[in-house]
Amino acid sequence: MEEEKKEKKENQFIRIVKEYGPYLFLLILILLFKKYYYSPVYVSGESMMSTLHDGDIMILDVVGYRHDGLKRFDIVVIDNGKEMLIKRVIGLPGETIEYQENQLYVDGKKVKDIYGNGNTESFQVTVPADEYFVLGDNRENSMDSRFFGPFSKKEILGRTKLVLFPFGRFGNKK
């Protein structure tokens, strides 16, 4: 009798593992994938208008930018220790970034900035090694490197450009 109960419990356990094991494996795989490769990002605020809107949900590429490197005008997510920021890379390590009369200059050469909305007040800064200078597209309503200074590569969580939701805005945003 005892042995029958034990065998019945073992069979029940095997049945549960067979039935729910693949779901548990899939859940663990999704959680690992989310943490180390891609993760959803929620846009909060208007600092990236008109490219991104408050409430947009995007996909953050956590790994790809480490292989490809960041490029000027990439959209990145930054952890500044207090909050997550979504901004656009303007200055790369070692560059001198200058805005004069709403015009971007990189190392003294004029560069077309099609993303900046509003007036960008004049400034000049040299970006330290392993750091990036970022601005919000809505230049008159953005807390960015003009206030916080350049961000280290360690503070950059990933690169993003794909809007998933709302569906009417679905697609790549550069």
C-alpha positions as CSV (number, residue, x, y, z in Angstrom):
1,M,0.0,0.0,0.0
2,E,2.8,2.4,1.0
3,E,4.7,1.6,-2.1
4,E,1.7,2.2,-4.3
5,K,1.2,5.7,-2.8
6,K,4.9,6.4,-3.4
7,E,4.8,5.2,-7.0
8,K,1.6,7.3,-7.6
9,K,3.3,10.4,-6.2
10,E,6.4,9.8,-8.4
11,N,4.2,9.4,-11.5
12,Q,2.3,12.5,-10.6
13,F,5.5,14.5,-10.3
14,I,6.8,13.2,-13.6
15,R,3.5,14.1,-15.3
16,I,3.7,17.7,-13.8
17,V,7.3,18.1,-14.9
18,K,6.5,16.8,-18.4
19,E,3.5,19.1,-18.6
20,Y,4.9,22.3,-17.1
21,G,8.6,21.9,-17.6
22,P,8.7,23.4,-21.1
23,Y,6.8,26.4,-19.9
24,L,9.2,26.9,-17.0
25,F,12.2,26.5,-19.3
26,L,10.6,29.1,-21.7
27,L,10.0,31.5,-18.9
28,I,13.6,31.3,-17.7
29,L,14.8,31.7,-21.3
30,I,12.6,34.8,-21.8
31,L,13.8,36.4,-18.5
32,L,17.5,35.8,-19.4
33,F,16.9,37.1,-23.0
34,K,15.2,40.2,-21.6
35,K,18.0,40.9,-19.1
36,Y,21.0,40.3,-21.4
37,Y,19.8,41.1,-25.0
38,Y,16.5,43.0,-25.5
39,S,14.3,44.8,-23.0
40,P,11.2,46.9,-23.3
41,V,11.6,50.7,-22.6
42,Y,8.9,53.2,-21.8
43,V,9.3,56.8,-23.0
44,S,8.4,59.2,-20.3
45,G,8.3,63.0,-21.1
46,E,8.7,65.2,-24.1
47,S,12.5,65.6,-24.2
48,M,12.7,63.5,-27.4
49,M,9.7,65.1,-29.3
50,S,9.1,64.9,-32.2
51,T,11.0,61.7,-32.8
52,L,9.6,59.9,-29.7
53,H,6.4,60.6,-27.8
54,D,5.4,60.3,-24.2
55,G,4.1,56.8,-23.7
56,D,5.9,55.1,-26.6
57,I,7.1,51.6,-25.8
58,M,10.4,50.7,-27.5
59,I,12.8,47.8,-27.5
60,L,16.2,48.4,-26.0
61,D,19.2,46.6,-27.6
62,V,21.4,45.7,-24.6
63,V,24.2,43.9,-26.5
64,G,24.3,45.0,-30.2
65,Y,25.8,48.5,-29.5
66,R,28.7,47.0,-27.6
67,H,29.7,45.1,-30.7
68,D,29.0,47.9,-33.2
69,G,29.9,50.8,-31.0
70,L,27.7,53.9,-30.6
71,K,27.4,56.4,-33.5
72,R,26.5,60.0,-33.7
73,F,22.7,60.4,-33.6
74,D,22.0,56.9,-32.1
75,I,19.2,57.0,-29.5
76,V,20.4,55.6,-26.2
77,V,19.0,54.8,-22.7
78,I,21.1,56.0,-19.8
79,D,20.9,55.3,-16.1
80,N,22.2,58.4,-14.4
81,G,21.7,56.9,-10.9
82,K,18.4,58.7,-10.3
83,E,16.3,57.9,-13.4
84,M,16.5,56.4,-16.9
85,L,17.0,59.0,-19.7
86,I,16.4,58.5,-23.4
87,K,18.6,60.8,-25.4
88,R,20.5,61.1,-28.7
89,V,24.3,60.8,-29.0
90,I,25.8,64.0,-30.3
91,G,29.4,63.8,-29.2
92,L,31.7,60.8,-29.2
93,P,34.7,60.2,-27.0
94,G,37.5,62.8,-27.5
95,E,35.5,65.1,-29.8
96,T,34.9,68.8,-29.3
97,I,31.2,69.6,-29.6
98,E,30.0,73.1,-30.3
99,Y,26.7,74.8,-31.0
100,Q,26.8,78.3,-32.4
101,E,23.6,80.0,-33.7
102,N,21.7,76.6,-33.6
103,Q,24.4,74.9,-35.7
104,L,26.4,71.8,-34.6
105,Y,30.1,71.7,-35.1
106,V,32.2,68.6,-34.4
107,D,35.9,69.3,-34.1
108,G,35.4,72.6,-35.9
109,K,33.5,71.1,-38.8
110,K,29.8,71.8,-39.5
111,V,27.6,68.8,-39.1
112,K,23.9,68.7,-40.1
113,D,21.7,68.0,-37.1
114,I,18.2,67.2,-38.5
115,Y,16.9,65.9,-35.1
116,G,17.2,69.1,-33.0
117,N,13.9,70.9,-32.4
118,G,13.8,74.4,-31.0
119,N,16.8,76.6,-30.2
120,T,20.0,75.0,-29.0
121,E,21.8,77.6,-27.0
122,S,25.5,78.1,-27.8
123,F,28.1,76.1,-25.9
124,Q,31.3,74.2,-26.4
125,V,32.6,71.1,-24.7
126,T,35.3,68.5,-25.2
127,V,34.0,65.0,-24.5
128,P,36.4,62.9,-22.3
129,A,37.6,59.5,-23.3
130,D,35.0,56.7,-22.9
131,E,32.2,59.2,-22.4
132,Y,29.4,60.4,-24.7
133,F,27.6,63.8,-25.0
134,V,23.9,63.4,-25.4
135,L,21.0,65.8,-26.1
136,G,17.2,65.4,-26.2
137,D,15.7,66.3,-29.6
138,N,13.4,68.8,-27.9
139,R,16.3,71.1,-27.1
140,E,14.3,73.6,-25.1
141,N,12.7,71.0,-22.9
142,S,15.4,68.4,-22.2
143,M,17.7,67.7,-19.2
144,D,20.7,66.2,-20.9
145,S,24.5,66.4,-21.1
146,R,24.2,70.2,-21.0
147,F,23.1,69.8,-17.4
148,F,24.5,66.4,-16.3
149,G,27.7,66.5,-18.3
150,P,28.8,63.6,-20.6
151,F,27.9,60.1,-19.7
152,S,30.3,57.2,-19.3
153,K,29.9,54.1,-21.4
154,K,29.0,52.2,-18.2
155,E,25.9,54.5,-17.7
156,I,24.6,53.7,-21.2
157,L,22.3,50.7,-20.9
158,G,21.7,50.2,-24.7
159,R,20.6,51.6,-28.0
160,T,17.0,51.8,-29.1
161,K,15.1,52.8,-32.3
162,L,12.2,50.4,-32.6
163,V,8.8,51.7,-31.4
164,L,6.4,48.8,-30.6
165,F,3.5,50.7,-29.2
166,P,1.3,52.5,-29.9
167,F,0.7,50.5,-33.1
168,G,0.1,53.6,-35.1
169,R,3.7,54.6,-34.5
170,F,5.2,51.1,-34.9
171,G,8.6,51.1,-36.7
172,N,12.2,52.3,-36.6
173,K,12.8,55.8,-35.4
174,K,16.2,57.3,-36.1
